[in-house]
């Protein structure tokens, strides 16, 4: 068992030092802020202190079982001067202050190894975790989180579990998971249209609800933000789609232009020059046909100040979502819009897409009603979907 203490100016730098010295199998046992240097108590420098450990004997095929933390033995000095089990004495061979015992180190390292194996091979090893964490790992599996995300969040839960002097109840572990997911989501931008660009474009395959979603965004702009809105549609393949958007335009009292080519688009853009927001509906086609994306560039002038959202249905398979993104990746995508949240109870693909492509979400739609069945995406609203919070 090798235990070392590292001090650095930031956690990122400390983690780098840990990996360089102890390798990727190292476990962070404790971290805290420390102050060093200074002059008569002033100008002290704030650093991060990390205690890490690695056990070279814990290999990748070890299958440890979780054990309850051993209670601290109370010792005292007996009449013959030897230590016994009564209160008052000091244990022999106690570890240095701030560094856990060898037995606890092995326990933590074993659980980390178990974590890796269970997420990679799908085995039933989850039953070796503490009961509250078992339930949350199963929840993440049910929600179809990626293996890397399950490993990440489970490691954080185990870290919190071992840091406590008493076992955390289930609700507290659930709160830690919620916080961990939200902190992960804070790494990418969220929220609806920014009103910093005149053109808002929604793209995506057929059947994901682009036209209805665009109508909801338009209603939000008109009713809640008092913006002057216009529609442009390039969906000339479906007459029904044009008529649907014309109906929404009539209800909202906003103009609409149908564009068949780039010249039409530029003419419509000039016509709506005085409008605050111009919402663009595109044709839904087979996402496996690369020519569809090429056609988009022939009709829409992406050189304009454009905010583009890729619309994905949560009822789609993860693999299909990734293929859709790859087909559209030639266009700059600002954020995702996830539709049909009311037609499924599995939402892990939201986190998986954000993790893989480092792109946040703008909206989540929950039905067909305009404008009600749409919420602005945020780390909190997304996390609540996973945890079943209404």
C-alpha positions in Angstrom: 0.0 0.0 0.0 1.5 3.3 -1.1 0.1 6.5 0.4 1.3 10.0 -0.5 0.4 13.6 0.1 0.4 16.2 -2.7 0.1 20.0 -2.6 -0.7 22.1 -5.6 -2.2 25.4 -6.5 -5.4 23.8 -8.0 -7.2 20.5 -7.9 -6.5 20.0 -11.6 -2.7 20.3 -10.9 -3.0 18.1 -7.9 -4.7 15.4 -9.9 -2.0 15.6 -12.6 0.6 15.1 -9.9 -1.3 12.1 -8.5 -1.6 10.4 -11.9 2.1 11.1 -12.7 3.3 9.7 -9.4 0.8 6.9 -8.6 -0.9 6.2 -11.9 -4.5 6.0 -13.0 -5.4 3.4 -10.4 -4.8 5.9 -7.5 -7.7 6.7 -5.2 -8.2 10.2 -3.6 -8.7 9.6 0.1 -9.0 13.2 1.2 -8.7 16.7 -0.1 -8.7 20.1 1.6 -7.7 23.7 1.2 -4.5 24.7 3.0 -2.8 28.1 3.4 1.0 28.4 3.2 3.6 31.1 3.5 2.7 34.7 4.1 4.1 37.4 6.4 2.7 37.8 10.0 -0.5 36.0 8.9 -0.9 38.1 5.7 -0.6 37.3 2.0 -0.9 33.6 2.6 -1.2 31.5 -0.5 -4.2 29.1 -0.9 -3.3 25.6 -2.1 -5.0 22.2 -2.5 -3.8 19.3 -0.4 -4.6 15.8 -1.6 -4.0 12.5 0.1 -3.9 9.6 -2.5 -3.1 5.9 -2.4 -2.6 3.0 -4.7 -2.4 -0.7 -4.0 -0.4 -2.6 -6.7 -1.8 -5.9 -5.4 -5.4 -5.0 -6.4 -5.6 -6.2 -9.9 -8.3 -5.8 -12.6 -9.9 -9.2 -11.9 -10.3 -9.0 -8.2 -13.9 -9.2 -7.0 -14.0 -7.7 -3.5 -17.1 -7.5 -1.4 -18.2 -4.4 0.4 -17.8 -4.6 4.2 -19.1 -2.3 6.9 -16.5 0.1 8.3 -14.9 -1.4 11.4 -15.8 0.5 14.5 -12.9 2.1 16.3 -11.7 0.0 19.2 -11.6 1.8 22.6 -8.4 0.9 24.5 -7.0 1.6 27.9 -4.0 0.5 29.9 -4.5 -2.5 32.1 -2.9 -3.1 35.5 0.1 -4.9 33.9 0.6 -1.9 31.6 -0.7 -3.6 28.4 -3.3 -2.1 26.2 -6.8 -3.6 26.5 -10.2 -2.9 25.0 -11.4 -0.4 27.6 -11.7 3.4 27.1 -8.9 5.7 27.9 -5.7 4.5 26.2 -4.0 5.1 22.8 -3.9 2.3 20.2 -0.6 0.9 19.1 0.6 1.4 15.6 -2.1 4.0 14.8 -1.7 5.6 11.3 -0.4 9.1 11.0 -3.1 11.8 11.5 -5.1 12.5 8.4 -4.3 9.2 6.6 -6.8 6.3 6.9 -5.8 2.9 8.2 -4.3 0.3 5.9 -7.4 -1.8 6.2 -9.7 1.1 5.2 -7.3 1.9 2.3 -7.6 -1.6 0.9 -11.4 -1.4 1.3 -11.6 1.8 -0.7 -9.2 0.5 -3.4 -11.2 -2.7 -3.7 -14.5 -0.9 -4.1 -13.0 1.3 -6.8 -11.8 -1.8 -8.6 -15.3 -3.4 -8.2 -16.8 -0.2 -9.6 -14.8 -0.4 -12.8 -15.5 -4.1 -13.3 -19.3 -3.8 -12.7 -19.7 -0.9 -15.1 -17.6 -2.5 -17.8 -18.9 -6.1 -17.8 -22.5 -5.5 -16.6 -22.0 -8.1 -13.8 -24.1 -8.3 -10.7 -21.2 -7.0 -8.6 -23.3 -3.9 -7.8 -24.8 -5.9 -4.9 -21.4 -5.4 -3.2 -22.0 -1.7 -2.8 -23.7 -0.1 0.2 -27.5 -0.5 -0.1 -28.3 3.2 -0.8 -25.7 3.3 -3.6 -26.9 0.0 -5.1 -30.3 1.6 -5.7 -28.8 4.7 -7.4 -26.5 2.6 -9.6 -29.5 0.6 -10.7 -31.3 3.8 -11.4 -28.5 5.0 -13.6 -28.5 1.7 -15.5 -32.2 1.9 -16.0 -31.9 5.4 -17.3 -29.2 4.1 -19.7 -26.4 6.3 -18.6 -23.1 5.6 -20.4 -20.7 3.3 -18.7 -18.2 6.2 -18.2 -20.9 8.3 -16.5 -22.0 5.5 -14.2 -18.4 5.0 -13.2 -17.9 8.7 -12.6 -21.0 9.3 -10.5 -20.7 6.0 -8.6 -17.1 6.9 -7.7 -18.3 10.2 -6.3 -21.0 8.5 -4.3 -18.6 6.1 -2.8 -16.2 8.9 -2.0 -18.9 10.7 -0.1 -19.9 7.4 1.7 -16.4 6.8 3.0 -15.8 10.3 4.0 -18.6 10.2 6.6 -18.2 8.9 10.1 -21.8 7.5 10.0 -23.5 5.8 7.1 -25.5 8.3 4.9 -29.2 7.6 4.5 -30.6 6.9 1.1 -32.0 10.5 0.6 -28.6 12.0 1.3 -26.9 9.8 -1.2 -29.6 10.7 -3.7 -28.9 14.4 -3.0 -25.2 13.8 -3.7 -26.1 12.2 -7.0 -28.3 15.1 -8.0 -25.5 17.5 -7.2 -23.0 15.5 -9.1 -25.1 15.4 -12.2 -25.8 19.1 -12.0 -22.1 20.0 -11.6 -21.4 17.9 -14.7 -24.1 19.7 -16.7 -22.8 23.1 -15.6 -19.8 22.5 -17.9 -21.8 23.2 -21.0 -24.2 26.1 -21.9 -27.9 25.7 -21.3 -31.0 27.8 -22.0 -33.3 28.9 -24.8 -32.7 31.3 -27.6 -30.3 34.1 -26.5 -31.8 37.0 -28.6 -28.2 37.9 -29.6 -28.7 36.6 -33.1 -31.6 37.4 -35.5 -31.9 33.9 -37.1 -32.9 30.8 -35.1 -32.7 27.6 -37.1 -34.0 24.1 -36.1 -32.6 21.1 -37.9 -33.1 17.4 -37.5 -34.5 14.2 -39.0 -38.2 13.6 -40.0 -40.7 13.0 -37.2 -38.9 14.6 -34.3 -41.4 17.5 -34.0 -39.4 20.4 -35.4 -42.4 22.4 -36.7 -44.3 22.1 -33.5 -41.2 23.0 -31.4 -40.6 26.1 -33.6 -44.2 27.2 -33.0 -43.7 26.9 -29.2 -40.5 29.0 -29.4 -42.4 31.6 -31.5 -45.2 31.7 -28.9 -42.7 32.2 -26.1 -40.9 35.0 -28.0 -44.2 36.8 -28.8 -46.1 36.3 -25.5 -43.3 36.3 -22.9 -40.7 38.4 -24.5 -42.8 40.8 -26.7 -40.5 40.2 -29.7 -41.4 40.9 -33.3 -41.2 37.4 -34.9 -41.3 36.1 -38.5 -41.2 32.5 -40.0 -39.2 31.2 -42.9 -39.8 27.6 -43.9 -37.6 25.6 -46.3 -39.7 22.4 -45.9 -41.1 22.3 -49.4 -41.2 18.6 -49.4 -44.3 18.3 -47.3 -47.3 20.5 -48.1 -48.8 19.6 -44.7 -45.8 21.0 -42.9 -46.2 24.4 -44.7 -49.9 24.5 -43.9 -49.2 23.6 -40.3 -46.7 26.4 -39.9 -49.0 28.8 -41.7 -51.7 28.0 -39.2 -49.4 28.7 -36.3 -48.3 32.0 -38.0 -52.0 33.0 -38.4 -52.7 32.3 -34.7 -49.7 34.3 -33.5 -50.2 37.0 -36.1 -46.7 36.7 -37.5 -45.6 36.7 -41.2 -44.2 33.6 -43.0 -42.2 33.1 -46.2 -41.6 29.8 -48.1 -38.1 29.5 -49.5 -37.1 27.1 -52.3 -33.5 28.2 -52.8 -30.8 30.5 -51.5 -32.1 33.5 -53.4 -35.5 33.1 -51.9 -33.9 32.9 -48.4 -31.9 36.0 -48.9 -34.9 37.9 -50.2 -37.0 36.8 -47.2 -34.2 37.8 -44.9 -34.1 41.3 -46.4 -37.9 41.5 -46.1 -37.8 40.7 -42.4 -34.8 43.0 -41.7 -36.8 45.0 -39.1 -37.9 41.9 -37.1 -36.3 40.8 -33.8 -36.3 37.1 -34.4 -36.6 35.1 -37.6 -37.4 31.4 -37.0 -36.4 28.9 -39.7 -38.1 25.6 -40.2 -36.3 23.0 -42.3 -37.4 19.8 -44.0 -37.2 16.6 -42.1 -35.5 13.9 -44.2 -33.8 10.6 -43.8 -30.8 11.5 -41.6 -28.7 8.8 -43.2 -28.9 10.7 -46.5 -25.9 13.0 -46.5 -27.3 14.9 -49.5 -30.0 16.3 -47.2 -27.5 18.3 -45.2 -25.8 19.4 -48.4 -29.3 20.7 -49.6 -29.6 22.7 -46.4 -26.5 24.7 -47.3 -27.9 25.3 -50.7 -31.1 26.9 -49.3 -30.1 28.6 -46.0 -27.4 31.2 -45.7 -25.5 30.1 -42.7 -23.2 33.1 -43.0 -26.0 35.2 -41.4 -26.1 35.6 -37.6 -27.5 32.2 -36.9 -28.3 30.2 -33.8 -28.9 26.6 -34.7 -30.5 23.9 -32.6 -30.4 20.1 -33.5 -33.7 18.5 -32.6 -33.6 14.9 -31.2 -36.5 12.7 -30.1 -35.9 11.0 -26.7 -37.7 8.0 -28.1 -34.8 7.4 -30.5 -32.0 4.9 -29.9 -28.7 6.3 -28.6 -26.8 5.0 -31.6 -29.3 6.7 -34.0 -28.9 10.0 -32.1 -25.1 9.8 -32.5 -25.5 9.1 -36.3 -27.9 12.1 -36.6 -25.4 14.4 -34.9 -22.5 13.1 -37.2 -24.6 13.8 -40.3 -25.3 17.4 -39.2 -21.9 18.1 -37.7 -20.8 20.0 -40.8 -23.2 22.7 -39.5 -22.3 24.6 -36.3 -24.8 23.3 -33.7 -25.2 25.6 -30.7 -27.5 23.4 -28.5 -29.8 20.4 -28.6 -33.5 20.4 -28.3 -34.9 17.1 -26.9 -38.5 16.3 -27.8 -41.1 13.6 -26.8 -40.0 13.5 -23.2 -43.7 12.5 -22.4 -43.4 9.4 -24.6 -40.6 7.7 -22.7 -39.3 7.3 -19.1 -35.6 6.8 -20.2 -33.6 10.1 -20.4 -30.0 8.9 -20.2 -29.4 9.8 -23.8 -29.5 13.5 -22.8 -26.5 13.1 -20.6 -24.7 10.8 -23.0 -25.0 13.3 -25.9 -23.9 16.1 -23.8 -20.9 14.1 -22.5 -19.9 12.9 -26.0 -20.2 16.2 -27.9 -19.8 18.9 -25.2 -23.0 20.6 -26.3 -25.8 21.8 -23.9 -29.5 21.8 -24.3 -32.0 24.6 -25.1 -35.4 23.1 -24.5 -37.2 19.8 -23.6 -40.7 19.3 -25.0 -43.2 17.2 -23.2 -46.2 17.1 -25.5 -48.0 18.6 -28.5 -49.7 21.6 -26.9 -48.5 25.0 -28.1 -47.0 26.8 -26.2 -47.4 24.9 -22.9 -45.6 21.6 -23.4 -42.0 22.9 -23.5 -39.5 23.8 -20.7 -36.3 25.7 -21.0 -33.5 23.2 -20.3 -31.2 23.7 -17.3 -29.0 21.4 -15.2 -31.9 21.3 -12.6 -34.7 20.5 -15.1 -32.6 17.8 -16.7 -31.6 16.2 -13.4 -35.2 16.2 -12.2 -36.1 14.1 -15.2 -33.7 11.3 -14.2 -34.7 11.4 -10.5 -38.5 11.5 -11.3 -38.9 15.0 -9.7 -42.0 16.8 -11.0 
